[in-house]
Amino acid sequence: SGFSFPVYVAARLLGAERGVLATAAAGSMVSSTAVTATIAIRLRAGEGEPLVLAGAVSAASVVMIARVLVLVTALAPFALASLAVLVVPAAVVSAAAAAWFLRSAPPNGSQATGEMTLRNPFDLKSALLLAAMVMVMAVLVRWALATWGHHGMALVLAISGTAAVDSAIIPMGGLPP
């Protein structure tokens, strides 16, 4: 929640011309899932240039992957090398896709899309939900590790990561290397 406010202000200051791309990239620092869902709704409703919106999703993916690598470096450095081997190629492909979509878009497509709706930057509900998910995941990860070893822990982390990547990364910081 504290990080949401600067992201919110920065996205608002950039305006409509670069709003979709900037908002997607900035918003994915907080929740790439919310950004992708918002863009999907806009695509389905026919709002905005589809190639610009697809490029924004790809750019959001690059930012999310970078954010994950930073979080893993800070919280679970023992997992960084293994994770980087898996996610860096995805970041490269996402960056290439973003560039292709944006270059293929009509010249004024990004201006016609307007701005994406941002949530209240002081809304604590999502921050509290994330905290609750992290606590539950920390307990489940420890239980799975004790019960089934590293394979059980990996399964629990993979399942939780589909909902919120942070809920998978943060509990890893408390695990032995």
Secondary structure, 3 states (H helix, E strand, C coil): CCCHHHHHHHHHHHCCCCHHHHHHHHHHHHHHHHHHHHHHHHHHHCCCCHHHHHHHHHHHHHHHHHHHHHHHHHHCHHHHHHHHHHHHHHHHHHHHHHHHHHHHCCCCHHHHCCCCCCCCCCCHHHHHHHHHHHHHHHHHHHHHHHHHCHHHHHHHHHHHHHHCHHHHHHHHCCCCC
